[in-house]
């Protein structure tokens, strides 16, 4: 199985996603032949162009004749269900469109089944969405990831008039997705693009540690002089994608919290995925004794754990930064001591055992039960392990 990581530093749209996925190696003639089965009045074109000196594949979908009328959910649902695509492609396509309809209904105050899609329901948008879902299947992609999204800024013209960026439907679709605005005063994330990634992407994270085989580049319609309007899709084997391997240190200095509250936070943070939590006594301004809280976390859990700090402690601000980390390979084995099971934590360096440590909580439990010193139980566990290994 494969992964794709979208680098969306200049945003994304349906046609940019389509171009980036097609650029990974699917034959355009094969793709076009498959889309022709929909029998929509469109012409699909592809061309290599440059955006600020970088190449990208630009997909243009030209609607023949008059523009298509706005579509309701029942129109889209019928069209997709009757299409000659696999169940997985239909399911993903309908999920994306449902997400779009719900967003449009909410921001315009309409009922779901009475809502019309204008730009997003046109024939070209159907090709964008259905085409992306088809390519995900054709490329054997099981997991999609994406960078935080640069949404741009300013104003954009639409069928509803002039709207702020991000457009209301886009903003609704991107709830809980990390976004920012940088460089460009223009719409960088379209509703169609937002609907695709917010539905299909597993996690939105900064560039992770990965090994990839190919890079697909999808070009946007606009050519910005400041930055290349290109969406890059990094493609590789799922086992080579380590979304959480990069780690961050999160810190906060706290001088007004009950020690019992901090003790409770320790257990809460560990249960919620922190790699480590520790407290350090520090001296703050006005000679106040305080506690420096330090949390070590993987990239994909940092937002959740920062939120936990704010909810569970009196901290009103944190600082965080990436750190390098090396860890030994670890394995848990079990031995029997006095008829009870003791877990043994084994660490390896270059495939060789370097640390063997009995689980202290297991040893303590057996110590109390057998009324023997915990040190003796620990030694017995090590002896039993050495006998078997």
C-alpha positions in Angstrom: 0.0 0.0 0.0 1.1 3.6 -0.6 0.9 7.0 1.0 0.7 10.5 -0.3 1.8 13.6 1.5 0.5 16.9 0.1 2.8 19.9 0.5 0.2 22.7 0.3 2.4 25.8 1.0 0.5 27.7 -1.7 -2.9 26.1 -1.0 -4.7 23.6 -3.1 -7.8 23.2 -5.4 -9.5 20.3 -7.0 -7.6 20.6 -10.3 -4.3 21.0 -8.4 -4.9 17.8 -6.5 -5.9 16.1 -9.7 -2.8 17.3 -11.5 -0.5 16.2 -8.6 -2.0 12.7 -8.5 -1.9 12.3 -12.3 1.7 13.5 -12.3 2.6 10.4 -10.2 2.4 8.2 -13.3 -1.1 7.4 -14.2 -1.6 7.5 -18.0 -3.6 10.6 -19.0 -5.3 8.7 -21.8 -6.4 6.0 -19.3 -7.7 8.6 -16.9 -9.5 10.5 -19.7 -11.1 7.3 -21.1 -12.4 6.5 -17.6 -13.8 10.0 -17.0 -15.5 9.8 -20.5 -17.7 7.0 -19.1 -19.6 9.7 -17.1 -20.8 11.1 -20.4 -20.6 14.7 -19.1 -20.3 17.6 -21.7 -16.6 18.3 -20.8 -13.2 18.2 -22.5 -10.3 17.3 -20.2 -6.9 18.7 -21.2 -3.5 18.4 -19.6 -0.3 20.4 -20.2 3.0 21.0 -18.5 3.5 24.6 -17.5 5.7 26.6 -15.2 4.8 28.4 -12.1 7.6 30.8 -10.8 10.2 28.7 -12.7 8.9 25.3 -11.4 7.1 22.8 -13.7 3.7 21.3 -12.8 0.9 19.4 -14.5 -2.0 21.7 -15.3 -5.4 20.0 -15.7 -8.1 22.0 -17.5 -11.7 20.9 -17.7 -13.7 22.8 -20.3 -17.4 22.6 -20.1 -18.9 22.4 -23.6 -21.9 24.6 -24.6 -23.9 26.3 -21.8 -22.8 26.1 -18.2 -24.4 23.4 -16.2 -27.3 24.3 -13.9 -26.7 24.3 -10.1 -27.2 20.8 -8.6 -28.9 19.5 -5.5 -27.7 16.6 -3.4 -30.2 14.2 -5.1 -28.7 15.1 -8.5 -25.1 14.4 -7.4 -26.1 11.3 -5.6 -27.9 9.8 -8.5 -25.1 10.7 -11.0 -22.4 9.1 -8.8 -24.4 6.0 -7.9 -25.2 5.3 -11.6 -21.6 5.8 -12.6 -19.4 2.9 -13.7 -16.9 3.2 -10.8 -15.9 0.9 -7.9 -17.9 1.0 -4.6 -14.9 2.6 -2.9 -14.6 5.4 -5.4 -18.3 6.1 -5.2 -18.3 6.0 -1.4 -15.4 8.5 -1.2 -16.9 10.8 -3.9 -20.3 10.9 -2.1 -18.6 11.6 1.2 -16.8 14.6 -0.2 -19.9 16.0 -1.8 -22.0 15.5 1.3 -19.3 17.4 3.2 -19.6 20.2 0.6 -23.4 20.3 0.8 -23.5 20.4 4.6 -21.0 23.3 4.6 -22.9 25.3 1.9 -26.2 24.6 3.7 -24.8 25.9 7.0 -23.2 29.1 5.8 -26.2 30.1 3.7 -28.8 29.0 6.2 -30.5 26.5 3.9 -31.8 23.0 4.4 -29.4 20.2 3.2 -31.7 18.8 0.5 -32.7 22.2 -0.7 -29.1 23.5 -1.1 -27.7 24.0 -4.6 -24.1 23.8 -5.5 -23.0 26.3 -8.1 -19.3 26.3 -8.9 -18.7 23.1 -6.8 -21.6 21.3 -8.4 -20.6 22.0 -12.0 -19.4 19.3 -14.4 -15.8 20.3 -14.0 -16.0 20.0 -10.2 -17.5 16.5 -10.5 -14.5 15.5 -12.6 -12.1 17.0 -10.0 -13.7 15.1 -7.1 -14.6 11.8 -8.8 -11.2 11.9 -10.6 -9.2 12.4 -7.4 -11.0 9.4 -5.8 -10.4 7.3 -8.9 -6.7 8.2 -8.9 -6.4 7.4 -5.1 -7.6 3.9 -5.9 -5.6 3.5 -9.1 -2.4 4.5 -7.3 -3.1 2.1 -4.5 -3.1 4.9 -1.9 -4.3 3.8 1.5 -3.3 6.9 3.5 -3.3 10.6 2.6 -1.6 13.3 4.7 -1.3 17.0 4.2 0.7 20.0 5.5 -1.2 22.8 7.3 -3.0 24.8 4.6 -2.1 28.3 3.4 -5.5 29.8 2.7 -4.4 33.1 1.4 -6.2 36.3 2.1 -8.3 39.2 0.7 -11.5 38.8 -1.2 -12.8 36.4 -3.9 -15.7 36.8 -6.4 -18.3 34.0 -6.5 -21.8 33.3 -7.6 -22.9 34.6 -4.2 -21.0 37.9 -4.7 -17.7 39.1 -3.3 -16.7 37.0 -0.3 -13.8 37.1 2.2 -10.9 34.6 2.0 -11.2 31.9 3.1 -14.6 31.8 1.6 -17.4 30.9 4.1 -17.9 27.3 2.8 -14.1 26.8 2.7 -13.8 28.0 6.3 -16.6 25.7 7.4 -15.0 22.7 5.7 -11.6 23.4 7.3 -12.8 23.4 10.9 -10.2 21.6 13.1 -7.7 21.7 10.2 -4.5 23.7 10.9 -4.5 26.8 8.5 -2.6 30.0 8.2 -2.3 33.0 5.8 1.0 33.9 4.2 2.5 35.6 1.1 -0.5 35.9 -1.2 -3.6 38.1 -1.0 -5.8 35.7 -3.0 -7.9 32.6 -2.6 -5.5 29.7 -2.2 -7.8 27.0 -1.0 -11.0 26.5 -2.9 -14.2 24.8 -1.5 -13.6 21.8 -3.8 -10.0 21.4 -2.6 -11.0 21.9 1.0 -13.8 19.3 0.7 -11.4 16.7 -0.8 -8.6 17.0 1.8 -10.8 17.5 4.8 -12.7 14.3 3.9 -9.8 12.0 2.7 -6.7 13.2 4.6 -5.9 11.3 7.7 -3.7 13.9 9.4 -2.6 17.5 8.7 1.0 17.7 10.0 4.2 19.6 9.2 6.6 17.8 6.8 7.3 14.5 8.6 10.1 12.0 8.4 9.4 10.0 5.2 11.1 8.1 2.4 9.3 8.6 -0.9 9.6 7.2 -4.4 8.0 9.9 -6.6 6.8 13.6 -6.5 3.8 14.7 -8.4 3.3 18.4 -9.1 -0.1 19.9 -9.8 -0.1 23.5 -11.1 -2.7 26.1 -10.1 -4.5 28.5 -12.5 -2.8 31.6 -11.2 0.9 32.4 -11.5 2.2 34.3 -8.5 5.5 36.1 -8.9 6.4 35.7 -5.2 6.0 31.9 -4.9 5.4 28.9 -7.2 1.7 28.0 -7.3 2.4 24.3 -7.1 0.9 21.5 -5.0 3.5 18.7 -4.5 2.4 15.1 -3.8 5.1 12.9 -2.2 4.4 9.3 -2.9 5.8 6.2 -1.2 5.3 3.0 0.8 3.1 3.4 3.9 5.8 1.6 6.0 8.2 4.4 5.1 5.9 7.1 6.5 6.6 8.0 10.1 4.0 10.7 10.9 4.9 10.9 14.6 8.6 10.2 14.7 9.7 13.8 14.8 9.3 15.0 18.4 8.7 18.3 20.2 9.5 19.6 23.6 6.6 21.7 25.1 7.4 23.8 28.2 5.6 26.1 30.6 6.7 27.8 33.8 4.0 27.7 36.4 4.1 29.5 39.8 0.5 29.5 40.8 -0.7 25.9 40.6 -1.5 23.5 43.4 1.1 20.6 43.4 -1.8 18.1 43.5 -3.1 19.5 40.2 0.4 19.1 38.6 0.6 15.6 39.9 -2.7 14.8 38.3 -1.6 16.4 35.0 1.4 14.0 34.9 -0.9 11.0 34.8 -3.3 12.7 32.4 -0.6 13.7 29.9 0.9 10.2 29.8 -2.5 8.6 29.2 -3.1 11.0 26.3 0.1 10.0 24.5 3.0 12.1 25.9 6.3 10.3 25.5 7.6 11.8 28.7 6.5 14.4 31.3 8.7 15.9 34.1 8.9 18.8 36.4 11.9 21.0 37.3 12.0 23.5 40.2 12.9 27.0 38.9 13.2 30.5 40.2 11.0 33.1 38.3 10.7 36.8 38.4 10.2 38.5 41.8 12.1 35.5 43.3 9.1 33.2 43.0 9.7 29.5 43.4 8.0 27.8 40.5 7.8 24.6 38.5 8.9 24.2 34.9 6.6 21.7 33.2 8.2 19.8 30.3 6.3 17.4 27.9 7.9 15.4 25.2 5.5 14.6 22.4 5.3 13.3 18.8 4.2 15.8 16.1 0.7 14.4 15.6 -0.2 14.8 19.4 1.3 18.2 20.0 -1.9 20.2 19.6 -3.9 17.8 21.8 -1.3 17.9 24.6 -1.0 21.7 24.5 -4.8 21.9 24.9 -4.5 19.5 27.8 -1.9 21.7 29.5 -4.3 24.7 29.2 -7.3 22.7 30.5 -5.5 20.8 33.3 -3.1 23.4 34.7 -3.0 27.2 35.4 -0.6 27.9 32.5 -1.7 30.6 30.1 1.1 30.1 27.6 3.6 27.5 26.4 6.7 27.3 24.2 7.6 24.4 22.0 10.4 23.5 19.7 11.5 20.4 17.7 14.2 18.2 19.0 16.2 15.3 17.7 15.7 12.0 19.4 17.2 8.5 19.2 15.7 5.5 21.0 16.7 1.9 21.2 14.5 -0.8 19.8 12.4 -2.3 22.7 10.6 -5.5 23.3 8.6 -6.9 26.2 9.2 -10.5 27.3 7.8 -12.4 30.3 9.3 -14.7 33.0 7.8 -16.6 35.9 9.0 -15.8 39.4 7.6 -17.7 42.4 4.7 -18.7 40.1 3.9 -15.1 39.1 4.5 -13.4 35.7 7.0 -10.6 35.5 7.4 -8.5 32.4 11.0 -7.9 31.3 11.8 -4.7 29.2 14.5 -5.6 26.7 16.4 -2.9 24.7 18.4 -3.6 21.6 21.3 -1.8 19.9 22.2 -3.0 16.4 20.1 -6.2 17.1 22.0 -7.0 20.4 20.6 -6.8 23.9 22.0 -3.8 25.8 19.5 -3.3 28.7 17.4 -5.9 30.5 15.1 -4.4 33.2 12.2 -6.1 35.1 9.0 -4.1 35.2 9.2 -2.5 38.7 5.4 -2.5 39.3 5.3 -6.2 38.7 8.2 -6.8 41.1 6.6 -4.5 43.7 3.3 -6.4 43.5 5.0 -9.8 43.9 7.2 -8.4 46.7 4.1 -7.4 48.7 2.4 -10.7 48.0 5.4 -12.9 48.9 6.6 -10.6 51.7 10.1 -10.6 50.2 12.2 -7.5 49.4 11.6 -6.0 46.0 15.3 -6.1 45.4 15.3 -9.8 45.7 12.3 -10.2 43.3 14.2 -8.1 40.8 17.3 -10.3 41.0 15.2 -13.5 40.7 13.6 -12.1 37.6 17.0 -11.4 36.0 18.1 -14.9 36.9 15.1 -16.5 35.3 15.5 -14.4 32.2 19.2 -15.4 31.9 18.2 -19.1 32.2 15.9 -18.9 29.2 18.2 -16.7 27.1 
